[in-house]
Structure formats: C-alpha cells, structure tokens
Amino acid sequence: MLTRHVALVSDESSIKSSELAAVAGALQKQVTRDFGPIWGIQADVSAFEKLEDMPLDYWPIIIKDDIGNPNAAGYHEDKHGQPFSLVQFSEGWQLTTSHELLEMLGDPFGRRMVAGQSPVASQGRVKFLVEVCDPCEADQFAYTVNGITVSDFYTPHYLDPLASAGVRYSYTGAITEPRQVLKGGYLSWYDPSSRQWWQRTWFGGTKPADGALQNFSVGNGNLRQAIDRLTQTKQAKAQHRGAKPSPMAAMAARRSDATFANHAEDLRATIASVTK
C-alpha cells in the first residue's frame, strides 16, 4: 500500500508553528487510529512553515489568514492535476482542516462515485459522490483528538442499501442509518434518469430537503470542487465558522491546557533528576 503524504502549510498566515505542529499531530493520530483502518488508507501528516519547505510528493492543505474569495476555500487541483486545499485561519480552522484532510484521503481527485438507491424514491438507482465528512460536518457532531476538534466522517457502510443492527455508519455514531444527512450537512448524487445532480441538505428548518442543483457546471471535471463551490455559502452558515466556542468547549480546553502543562512539568523534573 502506498502511503499518502499530506502537508499542513502556513502561507501568509499568523498561525504559530507550535499550533500548526499540534494540529498536524492530532490529524496524524486521527488518520492512523480512526480513519485509516476503516477506509483501508495509509497516510502521514506533517507541518511545514512555508510552501518552500514542503517535499515535492506531498498534497498540501494551505492555511492562510485571508483567502480572498470565501468560495476559494476547500478542494482544488494544481496545474498537474494534484489535489490541494485552502483553509482560512480563523476560529474553527482545525475542524475545517480535518474535514479537508479526510475528504482528500477518501477521494483524492474529487470524482469517486458509488451506485446506490436514491433518497428520492422515484429516482431508483443513482451515483453518490464520495464526500466522507459532508453529511455529518457540523460542529456539534465533531470529536476531539489530543484536545483538538476534528471532523466526524462516514464509514463505507454509509452507502449500504439497508440499515443493519450493530453497523457503524459514522465514526462517532452520530449517523445511525445509510444515507442519513444530519443537521448542517449534505449529500450529493447524480441521477442518470434526469441527467441532473441532486442534493439532500439540512441547512435550516426541522428536516432535510431534497432538490436538483441549478446552474451546475462541472468545469474541469472535478465534481467535488464544483459542488463545494456551489454549496459553500450555505455550508459556511450551517457550520457557524468563526462563532465563539461553547462554555463546555472552553472548559475542556482549560482542562487540556492544565493536563499538558503538568505532563511537561513532570517530564522536566525527570530530566533534571537524571542530568544532575
């Protein structure tokens, strides 16, 4: 199995190198412990302070203070057809970076589709775009690794034809049946009978809504890039990026800070005792 190499790169960003390294470490653990075994993927994640430091065979996730057009966030391809992602450095950037990483690993080139039964009964068999984080992408379904918030993701069973007892449909268990869309998320598919792309979205209201994508153009053939661009504004509102952390999140962060500080202090004490 070839290892996929991913770089977290600070480019024109005020992010501290220590924070970048901490997030890379958490994402490495998420991939190795959680995502990789479920999806059969082997990958490593490393932090680099600038693009010039990044090795040639790494797929970059680039963190910038200002990405200009908000619709530029997310997945892209370089001129050689290799994947990269842009993430704006703001509150919640760690969760966004985890989302982009997992979707990059699950479908590096943004075109993978799996056939299955449409959520719209009249359509029959359709082709779903594999976007492993989108149906459960909202902050409330995230979890933490090393005290850092990371994205939930669906498992390969998410596109099963029927629900089965004891089957895991997302890592956290927030998704409880195939093709379920949680509040703040969405699912995209192509309906061959009408030759149209559709989505089930839950960006407002009390339940998900289905609809055909209007004025949808794939452009360079990268389905994920085109769909994300079309969905970006509603998606950002649903994710509440930039909102203040909840009191519970702040409390957890303070506990984590104390834990790490005490752990570091104990290590320094041990070092001092053996270097006297």
C-alpha positions as CSV (number, residue, x, y, z in Angstrom):
1,M,0.0,0.0,0.0
2,L,1.4,3.4,-1.0
3,T,1.5,5.9,1.8
4,R,-0.2,9.2,1.0
5,H,1.7,12.2,2.3
6,V,-0.2,15.4,3.4
7,A,1.4,18.7,4.4
8,L,-0.2,21.3,6.6
9,V,1.4,24.5,5.4
10,S,1.3,28.0,6.8
11,D,1.3,30.5,3.9
12,E,0.9,34.2,4.7
13,S,-0.6,33.2,8.0
14,S,-0.2,34.4,11.6
15,I,-0.6,30.9,12.9
16,K,2.2,29.8,15.3
17,S,4.4,27.0,14.3
18,S,3.6,25.2,17.6
19,E,-0.1,25.3,16.9
20,L,0.4,24.1,13.4
21,A,2.5,21.2,14.7
22,A,0.0,20.3,17.4
23,V,-2.9,20.1,14.8
24,A,-0.7,18.0,12.4
25,G,-0.1,15.6,15.3
26,A,-3.8,15.3,16.1
27,L,-4.7,14.8,12.5
28,Q,-1.9,12.1,12.2
29,K,-3.5,10.3,15.1
30,Q,-7.0,10.6,13.6
31,V,-5.8,9.2,10.3
32,T,-3.7,6.3,11.9
33,R,-6.2,5.3,14.6
34,D,-9.6,6.2,13.3
35,F,-9.9,6.9,9.6
36,G,-7.2,4.7,8.0
37,P,-8.3,1.3,9.5
38,I,-11.9,1.9,8.5
39,W,-11.2,3.1,4.9
40,G,-8.0,1.0,4.3
41,I,-5.8,4.0,3.8
42,Q,-2.3,4.7,5.0
43,A,-1.2,8.3,5.3
44,D,1.0,10.7,7.2
45,V,0.5,14.3,8.1
46,S,3.4,16.8,8.6
47,A,3.6,20.5,9.3
48,F,5.7,23.0,7.3
49,E,6.1,26.7,8.0
50,K,6.2,27.6,4.3
51,L,5.5,26.1,0.9
52,E,9.2,26.1,0.0
53,D,9.8,23.7,2.8
54,M,7.3,21.1,1.6
55,P,8.6,18.0,-0.2
56,L,7.5,17.5,-3.8
57,D,5.3,14.5,-3.3
58,Y,3.1,15.9,-0.6
59,W,-0.5,17.1,-1.0
60,P,-0.8,20.4,0.8
61,I,-3.5,21.8,2.9
62,I,-2.6,25.5,3.0
63,I,-3.6,27.7,5.9
64,K,-3.9,31.5,5.1
65,D,-5.1,34.4,7.1
66,D,-7.1,35.7,4.1
67,I,-8.0,33.5,1.2
68,G,-9.8,36.4,-0.6
69,N,-12.9,35.0,-2.1
70,P,-14.6,32.8,0.5
71,N,-15.7,30.4,-2.2
72,A,-12.0,29.6,-2.7
73,A,-12.0,27.6,0.5
74,G,-11.8,23.8,0.2
75,Y,-10.6,21.5,-2.5
76,H,-8.6,22.4,-5.7
77,E,-6.2,20.8,-8.2
78,D,-2.9,22.3,-9.2
79,K,-1.9,22.5,-12.9
80,H,-0.6,18.9,-12.8
81,G,-3.9,17.6,-11.5
82,Q,-2.7,17.1,-8.0
83,P,-5.0,17.8,-5.0
84,F,-4.6,20.7,-2.6
85,S,-6.9,22.5,-0.2
86,L,-7.2,26.1,1.1
87,V,-8.3,26.8,4.7
88,Q,-8.8,30.2,6.2
89,F,-7.1,30.7,9.6
90,S,-9.9,31.6,11.9
91,E,-11.8,30.1,14.8
92,G,-12.7,26.5,13.9
93,W,-9.9,26.1,11.3
94,Q,-8.8,22.8,13.0
95,L,-12.2,21.2,12.3
96,T,-12.2,22.5,8.7
97,T,-8.7,21.2,8.2
98,S,-9.6,17.8,9.5
99,H,-12.6,17.8,7.1
100,E,-10.5,18.7,4.1
101,L,-7.8,16.1,5.0
102,L,-10.3,13.2,5.3
103,E,-12.0,14.0,2.1
104,M,-8.7,14.4,0.3
105,L,-7.7,10.9,1.5
106,G,-11.1,9.4,0.8
107,D,-11.2,10.7,-2.7
108,P,-8.0,12.5,-3.7
109,F,-9.2,13.6,-7.1
110,G,-12.8,14.5,-6.3
111,R,-14.5,12.2,-8.8
112,R,-15.2,8.9,-6.9
113,M,-18.9,7.8,-7.2
114,V,-20.7,4.8,-5.7
115,A,-24.0,3.5,-7.0
116,G,-26.9,3.1,-4.6
117,Q,-30.6,3.7,-4.1
118,S,-31.6,7.4,-4.2
119,P,-33.1,9.1,-1.1
120,V,-35.8,10.3,-3.6
121,A,-37.9,7.2,-4.1
122,S,-38.9,8.0,-7.7
123,Q,-35.3,8.1,-8.9
124,G,-34.3,4.5,-8.3
125,R,-30.5,3.8,-8.7
126,V,-28.2,6.9,-8.7
127,K,-24.5,7.6,-8.2
128,F,-23.3,9.2,-5.0
129,L,-20.3,11.4,-4.8
130,V,-17.9,10.1,-2.0
131,E,-17.6,13.1,0.4
132,V,-16.9,11.4,3.7
133,C,-17.5,14.4,6.0
134,D,-20.3,16.3,4.4
135,P,-23.4,14.6,5.8
136,C,-22.1,15.0,9.4
137,E,-19.8,18.0,9.0
138,A,-21.4,20.4,11.6
139,D,-19.5,21.3,14.7
140,Q,-22.0,19.5,17.0
141,F,-21.0,16.1,15.6
142,A,-17.2,16.6,15.8
143,Y,-15.0,14.9,18.4
144,T,-11.6,15.6,19.8
145,V,-8.1,14.1,19.4
146,N,-5.4,15.4,21.7
147,G,-7.8,18.0,22.8
148,I,-8.2,19.3,19.2
149,T,-11.6,19.3,17.5
150,V,-11.7,17.1,14.4
151,S,-14.5,16.1,12.0
152,D,-16.7,13.1,12.2
153,F,-16.8,11.0,9.0
154,Y,-19.0,8.3,7.5
155,T,-17.8,4.7,7.0
156,P,-18.1,2.6,3.8
157,H,-21.4,1.2,5.2
158,Y,-23.0,4.6,4.8
159,L,-23.9,3.7,1.3
160,D,-25.3,0.3,2.2
161,P,-28.8,-0.5,0.7
162,L,-30.4,-1.2,4.1
163,A,-29.7,-0.5,7.8
164,S,-28.4,-3.3,9.9
165,A,-28.1,-3.7,13.6
166,G,-24.7,-3.2,15.1
167,V,-23.3,-1.5,12.0
168,R,-21.3,1.7,12.3
169,Y,-22.3,4.4,9.8
170,S,-20.1,7.2,11.1
171,Y,-17.1,7.2,13.4
172,T,-18.8,8.9,16.3
173,G,-22.1,7.0,15.8
174,A,-24.0,10.3,15.1
175,I,-25.2,8.8,11.8
176,T,-27.4,5.9,12.5
177,E,-28.5,4.6,9.1
178,P,-27.4,4.6,5.4
179,R,-27.6,7.9,3.5
180,Q,-28.7,9.9,6.6
181,V,-28.0,13.7,6.5
182,L,-27.5,15.4,9.9
183,K,-28.4,19.0,10.6
184,G,-25.8,21.2,9.0
185,G,-24.8,18.6,6.4
186,Y,-25.5,17.5,2.9
187,L,-25.3,14.6,0.4
188,S,-24.8,14.9,-3.3
189,W,-25.7,12.4,-6.1
190,Y,-26.2,12.2,-9.9
191,D,-29.5,10.9,-11.2
192,P,-28.9,9.3,-14.7
193,S,-32.6,9.2,-15.5
194,S,-32.9,13.0,-15.5
195,R,-29.2,13.7,-16.1
196,Q,-29.2,16.1,-13.1
197,W,-27.2,16.4,-9.9
198,W,-29.2,16.5,-6.7
199,Q,-28.6,17.2,-3.0
200,R,-30.2,16.4,0.3
201,T,-29.3,19.4,2.5
202,W,-30.2,20.3,6.1
203,F,-29.1,23.9,6.3
204,G,-32.3,25.1,8.0
205,G,-35.7,24.0,9.2
206,T,-36.7,20.9,11.1
207,K,-35.7,18.3,8.5
208,P,-33.5,17.8,5.4
209,A,-34.7,19.0,2.0
210,D,-34.1,17.5,-1.5
211,G,-33.5,19.4,-4.7
212,A,-31.8,19.5,-8.0
213,L,-28.7,21.6,-8.3
214,Q,-29.4,24.6,-10.5
215,N,-26.9,26.2,-12.9
216,F,-24.4,23.4,-12.0
217,S,-21.3,23.2,-14.2
218,V,-18.5,20.7,-13.5
219,G,-15.9,22.7,-15.5
220,N,-12.6,20.8,-15.2
221,G,-14.3,17.5,-14.4
222,N,-13.6,17.7,-10.7
223,L,-17.0,17.0,-9.2
224,R,-16.2,17.8,-5.5
225,Q,-14.6,21.2,-6.3
226,A,-17.7,22.2,-8.4
227,I,-20.2,21.0,-5.8
228,D,-18.4,22.6,-2.9
229,R,-18.1,25.9,-4.7
230,L,-21.9,25.9,-5.3
231,T,-22.7,24.9,-1.8
232,Q,-20.1,26.9,0.1
233,T,-22.2,29.9,1.3
234,K,-25.0,27.8,2.8
235,Q,-22.4,25.3,4.1
236,A,-20.4,28.1,6.0
237,K,-23.6,29.4,7.6
238,A,-24.6,25.9,8.7
239,Q,-21.1,25.2,10.2
240,H,-21.1,28.5,12.2
241,R,-17.4,29.0,11.4
242,G,-16.0,31.9,13.5
243,A,-18.5,31.6,16.3
244,K,-17.3,31.7,19.9
245,P,-16.7,28.3,21.4
246,S,-19.4,27.0,23.8
247,P,-18.7,27.2,27.6
248,M,-18.2,23.4,27.6
249,A,-15.6,23.6,24.8
250,A,-13.8,26.4,26.7
251,M,-13.8,24.3,29.9
252,A,-12.4,21.3,28.0
253,A,-9.7,23.4,26.6
254,R,-8.7,24.7,30.0
255,R,-8.6,21.2,31.4
256,S,-6.4,20.1,28.4
257,D,-4.0,23.0,29.0
258,A,-3.6,22.1,32.6
259,T,-3.0,18.4,31.7
260,F,-0.4,19.2,29.1
261,A,1.4,21.7,31.4
262,N,1.5,19.2,34.3
263,H,2.8,16.5,31.9
264,A,5.5,18.8,30.7
265,E,6.5,19.8,34.2
266,D,6.7,16.1,35.3
267,L,9.0,15.4,32.3
268,R,11.2,18.3,33.0
269,A,11.5,17.2,36.6
270,T,12.5,13.7,35.5
271,I,15.1,15.1,33.1
272,A,16.5,17.3,35.8
273,S,16.8,14.3,38.1
274,V,18.9,12.2,35.6
275,T,21.1,15.1,34.4
276,K,22.2,16.3,37.8
